[in-house]
Amino acid sequence: MAAQVVDTIERDVLIAAPPRRVWDVITQTRHMGTWFGMPEPTSADFRPGGWVVFDHEEFGEIPVLIEEIEAPRRFSYWWALVGAGKGTRPTDGNRTLVTFTLTEEGDGTRLRVVESGITAVRADDAELEARFKDNTEGWTIVTEDLRKRVEEVLSAAG
C-alpha cells in the first residue's frame, strides 16, 4: 500500500441553513447533479438498495448503490473507486462508501462527508494513489459547491 493513501477522506463545511434544507439539496434529484458537477441523474431509485446513475461529462456514467437513508441526518452510498465513471458498478474490491452526515449547529448545519474503505480497494499503488488524490481534491470542491447550492436554493425560495 502506498504510504500517502489512508483509509478515509473527510471534509466538512458549515452551511447557513437548517438540516432539512441541506438534506433536500443532497437527496433530491433536481439538485444532486448541480453540486456533483453534472446534470440531473439519468436514473434514480432513491431507497436503500436502489441505484442512482450520474452521467458525468468527463467520466461517463457513475452508478452508485444507496446504502442508508436517515432523513434528514445521514445518507450513504457505495461507488466504484477503481474504474469509476465508466459505468462500473461498485462491488467488493473496487468500492468505497460515501457518507453524508448533517448535524444542526447554531442556526446552520455542519455537513460532514466521509469516503471510507479506500485501503480495501484492490488496485496497484499508483492507481490507488491517483484515485485518492483526485477524490481528496474532489470532495473539497463538492462540499463547497454543496454549500453554494443550498444558499442559491434558499435565496430563490425567498
N, C-alpha and C positions, 0 to 999 in steps of 0.2 A: 504494500500500500504506500502510495506517495505520502511523504511527510506533510505536505501542505493541505491534504484533504482530511477534514474531520467529518464526523457523522451527521452534523446538523448545520443548517444555515438559519439564523434567527434575525428577524428585523421587526421593529415596532415603530409605530407612529401614533401621535395623539391627534385625534380628529375632533374638530369643534362641532359635534353633532351627537345626538343620543344613539345608543346602540341599535335601536330599531332602524333608523335611517341608514346607518353604516351597513347593517345586515342586508337591507334591501338592495343596496348597490353591489354588494358582494354576490348575492344569490339570484337576483332577477336577471333573466337572460337579456333583457334590453339594455342592461348596464354592464354585464360581465365582460363583453369584448372591449368596452371603452377603457377599462383600466388594465386590460391584459394585452393591449396593443393590437387589436384586431376587431373585425366586425362581430356582430352577434354570433353565438354558437350556431353551427349548422344543424345541430340537433341537441336536445336536452331532455333527459328523463331524470328530473330532479328529485331523487329519493335515494336512500342507501341502497347500493347495488345497481343504481342507474348510471347511464353513461351520458356525459356531456362531450360533444366533439367541437373543438375550435378549428377554424380554418385560418391559419396564420399565413400572411403574405410571404414571409421569409422562410418559415419552417414547414409549411404544409399543414395537413391535418394533425391535430393533437387530441387524441381521445383521453378522457380522464374518467376514472371509476369512482363514484361517490362512496365514501366510507361512512361518514357520520354527518348528521344534521341535528343540531340542538338550537333551534331558533330562540332568541337572537344572539346566542353566545358562542357557538362553536360549529365550524364547518370544515370537513376534511375530505380529501380525495387522493387517489393514487394516480401517478402518471409515470411514463417511461422516462427514465433519466438517460438511458443509452438508446439511441435510435429515435429519440423524441422528435416529433414533428414530421415523421414520415408515415403517419398512420399506425405507428407501433403501439399496440395495447400494452398496458402495464401488466407484468407477470413477475413471479418470483425470480429474482436475479437481475431484473432490469429496472425495477421501480423504486420510487421514493414516495413518502407520504407527506402531503402538504396540508397543514392545519392552520386555520384562521381562528383566533380566539379574540373575542370582544369583551372588554371589561369597562364598566362605567367608571369614569374618573372625573370628578368635579362635574362640570356641565358638558363634558365631552366623552369620548370613547377612546380607550387605548386599544389599538389593533395590533395584535402580535401575529406574525406569520412565521411558521417554522417548517422547514423542509427537512425531514429526517430519514434515516436509513441509507444514507449515501455510501457508507463503507460496506454495506451488504451487497451493493451492485457489483455484478461480475463484469469487469471491463479491465483493459490494460491501464496501467498507471497514467499514461499520457492522456488517454480519453477521459478517464475519471477526473483528472486534474482540470482538463479543459471544461468539462460539464460543471464542475464545482465552481470554477472561476466565473463562467457565464451565468450560472444561476445566482451566485452571490451578488453579482452586479445587477442581474435582472430583478431580484427581489427588492433591491434598493430602489430601483426605478418604479416597480409596481406599487410598492407601499405609498410612494409619493403620488403616483397617478391616482391611486385609490382615494387618497385624501382630497386631491383636487376634484375628482369626480363627485364625491359626496358634497363638497362645497358648491359645485355647479348645480347639482340636483336641489339642494336647499335654496339656493338663490332663485332658481326657476319656480320653485314652489311658493316663493314669496313669503 
